[in-house]
Amino acid sequence: MAPTPPTDAELNVLIRARLAALGIDLDQLPPGTSPDPETGSPGRDSVLASLRSFVRGTVATLAAYQLPAPDGTDPDTAKALSQQHAPVLYPSNSTEWRKA
């Protein structure tokens, strides 16, 4: 059974929760789709529409990406290889950061 795509309301909840976890409150933006005439801030509805479009068009593509594996690699092994951490410039800093 194929998964049902999320509704706009469900995506709004997801987007607001993710932004709230980062300390961003969309309620600070002016309501509607019109930008604020004084600050130029975009309207809350237009921001949510843009973020919904981003989530629908980009997240699934990024989630499906697998790093290329050498030719002849078993498919199960190739999938496991694609789940490895990306290389970082200073691994010791990254290791300590993950311990905190």
C-alpha positions in Angstrom: 0.0 0.0 0.0 1.5 3.3 -1.1 1.8 6.0 1.6 -0.7 8.9 1.5 0.9 12.2 0.8 0.5 14.7 3.7 -2.2 17.4 3.5 -1.3 21.1 3.7 -2.5 21.2 7.3 -0.2 18.2 8.2 2.7 19.9 6.5 2.0 23.1 8.3 2.2 21.3 11.7 5.5 19.6 10.7 7.0 22.9 9.4 5.9 24.9 12.5 7.2 22.2 14.8 10.6 22.0 13.1 11.0 25.8 13.1 9.8 26.0 16.7 12.6 23.6 17.6 15.0 26.1 16.1 13.4 29.0 18.0 11.6 30.4 14.9 8.1 31.6 15.4 6.1 32.2 12.2 3.5 34.1 14.1 5.9 37.0 14.2 5.3 37.4 10.4 2.3 39.5 9.2 -0.8 37.4 8.5 -1.8 36.6 4.9 0.2 36.6 1.7 1.1 40.3 1.5 4.5 41.5 2.7 4.7 44.0 5.5 4.9 47.5 3.9 7.3 48.8 6.5 9.7 45.9 6.9 9.2 43.9 3.7 8.7 40.7 5.8 6.8 38.1 3.7 3.3 37.2 4.8 2.9 34.1 7.0 0.7 32.2 4.4 3.2 32.8 1.6 6.1 31.5 3.8 4.2 28.4 4.7 3.2 27.8 1.0 6.9 28.2 0.0 8.1 25.8 2.7 5.4 23.2 1.8 6.6 23.3 -1.8 10.1 22.8 -0.6 9.2 19.8 1.6 7.2 18.2 -1.1 9.8 18.7 -3.9 13.1 18.3 -2.1 13.0 16.2 1.0 11.9 13.0 -0.7 14.6 13.4 -3.3 17.3 13.9 -0.6 16.0 11.0 1.4 16.1 8.7 -1.6 19.7 9.6 -2.5 22.3 6.9 -2.0 26.0 7.3 -2.3 27.4 5.5 -5.3 29.0 2.1 -4.5 31.7 0.3 -6.5 30.5 -1.8 -9.4 29.4 -5.3 -8.5 28.6 -4.4 -4.9 25.7 -6.4 -3.4 22.6 -4.2 -3.2 22.2 -4.7 0.5 25.8 -3.8 1.1 25.4 -0.7 -1.1 22.4 0.5 0.9 24.4 0.0 4.1 27.4 1.9 2.7 25.2 4.8 1.8 24.2 5.3 5.5 27.7 6.0 6.6 28.6 9.4 8.0 29.8 12.0 5.6 33.5 12.8 5.9 34.2 15.9 7.9 37.2 18.2 7.9 38.0 17.9 11.6 36.6 14.6 12.8 37.9 15.0 16.4 35.7 18.1 16.9 32.7 16.4 15.4 33.2 13.3 17.7 33.4 15.5 20.8 30.3 17.5 19.7 28.3 14.3 19.4 29.2 13.2 22.9 27.7 16.4 24.5 
